[in-house]
Amino acid sequence: MPTNVAGFVLLVVLALPGYVYTRAVDRHVPKRVHTAFMELISIFFASVVIDGVTLVLLEAGERLGLWYGPSFRTLLLEPGPYVTDHFTATVLWSAVAVAMACSIAYAAGAGQWQRLLPAPWQRRWRERNRRLEPQHSAWWLLFREHPDTDVHLGCVLDDGGYLGGKLHSYSRVPTEHGDRELTLSGDISYRPPGGETAEVLPQVNAVAVSSRRLTFLTVSYVERPDGPATTPAANTADPAPSGVPDDPPEPPPDREPAPPAPTVPGSREP
């Protein structure tokens, strides 16, 4: 534990990348229920790993002559005199190191690098997270099953009514309870209790539904219109099936058949 202000500031700066990483992860994963001790351990572990990677990269660049790097041995043995003699360079290097570490932490936690993986690896990654993460809610699993599609929901209410529309947002808490809500947007279809058909509500663009009112929920994955379009083949004519001869061409309708040959008297037809 730090014993002075300088030590406390140094601890906060070193732990900042771990905090950035956990915040970036929380933006695209279900809300997790952790104790304060578990949160501190997660931040500390992530900070140690990210700070170590950043120092290795900066030290490798300094050895290759790409940029300035301080003498860590002198800095550890005689920190006061070294910082006094190289104050500006040390401060600038520290600022760059902290910014680089936070950038690495956010990039690793945001998960955008997963899109660069091949499709089989992405499926394996999702299956691994599904098996190993015990706090996935049913909503989280259903609504993120196909991330490249639009999710449309059909909500059957406890009074027999029906609501349908495109998923807009939903509660990410892992605990299954009735206080959760989801919202629908776009064209909202509604069928009153006892009705036979659902109609689009005029001048309604969004609606919130409490899980207490839901009897069951249907989920449809609809391909987005901006998805990759299929390119037609160069030759659009369907070839004749193998082994089946083509039909002979019919004669033109304006052409009359040739008259029969005249019969010569005394001759016999073959």
C-alpha positions, 0 to 999 in steps of 0.5 A, spaced: 500 500 500 502 507 498 505 511 504 505 517 501 501 522 495 506 520 490 505 512 491 498 513 491 498 517 484 503 512 481 498 506 484 492 509 480 496 511 474 498 503 474 491 501 475 488 505 470 489 501 464 485 495 468 479 499 469 479 502 462 479 494 460 473 492 465 469 498 463 470 496 455 468 489 457 462 491 461 459 495 455 458 488 450 457 483 456 451 481 460 451 485 467 456 481 472 454 480 479 461 481 483 464 482 490 468 488 491 474 484 492 473 480 485 472 487 482 479 489 485 482 483 483 480 483 476 482 490 475 489 489 478 490 483 474 488 486 467 493 492 469 499 488 470 498 484 464 497 490 460 502 494 463 507 489 462 505 488 454 506 496 454 513 496 457 515 490 453 513 494 446 516 501 449 523 497 451 523 494 444 522 500 440 527 504 444 532 498 443 531 498 436 532 506 436 525 508 434 524 513 440 527 515 447 526 510 453 529 511 460 534 507 464 529 503 468 535 500 472 537 507 474 530 509 475 529 504 480 536 505 484 536 512 484 529 515 482 530 522 485 536 524 481 534 521 475 527 524 474 531 531 476 536 530 471 531 528 466 524 531 468 521 533 461 523 526 458 521 522 463 514 526 464 513 525 456 515 518 456 510 516 462 504 520 459 505 516 452 506 510 456 499 511 460 496 513 453 498 507 450 496 502 455 489 505 456 489 504 448 491 497 448 486 496 454 480 499 450 482 495 444 482 488 448 476 490 452 471 492 446 472 486 443 472 489 436 478 484 434 474 478 434 471 480 427 478 480 424 478 472 426 475 467 421 468 465 421 470 458 424 474 461 430 468 466 431 463 461 432 468 457 437 469 463 441 462 464 442 460 457 444 466 457 449 463 464 452 456 460 452 459 454 456 464 458 461 460 464 462 455 462 468 451 469 468 448 469 461 441 470 461 436 467 457 434 474 453 442 475 452 443 468 449 437 469 444 438 476 442 445 475 441 445 468 437 446 471 430 449 478 431 449 480 424 441 480 423 435 484 426 432 481 431 424 481 431 420 479 437 413 477 438 410 478 445 404 475 448 401 478 454 398 475 460 391 478 458 391 475 451 394 481 447 400 481 442 405 486 441 410 485 435 416 489 433 424 490 432 428 489 438 431 496 441 434 495 447 433 490 453 435 489 460 442 485 461 442 483 468 443 476 469 438 475 474 431 472 471 426 477 475 420 481 473 423 488 473 426 487 467 424 491 461 425 490 453 423 496 448 421 495 441 422 500 435 419 501 428 412 499 426 409 496 432 404 491 431 398 490 436 392 485 437 388 487 443 385 481 447 380 477 444 382 480 437 384 476 431 389 480 427 394 485 429 395 492 426 400 497 426 399 502 431 399 509 428 404 514 430 407 509 435 415 508 434 417 505 440 414 501 446 416 498 453 414 491 455 415 489 462 417 481 463 412 481 468 406 482 463 410 476 458 407 470 457 411 467 452 416 471 447 417 469 440 424 471 436 425 472 429 432 473 426 431 477 419 437 478 414 439 486 414 437 489 407 444 492 407 447 485 407 452 482 401 447 481 395 448 475 391 451 476 384 447 473 378 451 468 374 454 471 367 450 466 363 443 466 366 440 461 361 438 454 364 442 448 360 438 442 358 438 437 363 443 431 362 441 426 358 434 429 355 434 432 348 432 438 347 425 439 343 426 440 336 424 447 333 417 448 331 416 451 323 414 458 323 407 459 323 407 463 316 410 457 312 405 452 309 407 445 308 410 442 301 405 439 297 405 432 295 409 429 289 405 428 283 403 420 282 406 418 275 401 413 271 403 406 271 408 407 276 408 404 283 409 407 289 414 404 294 
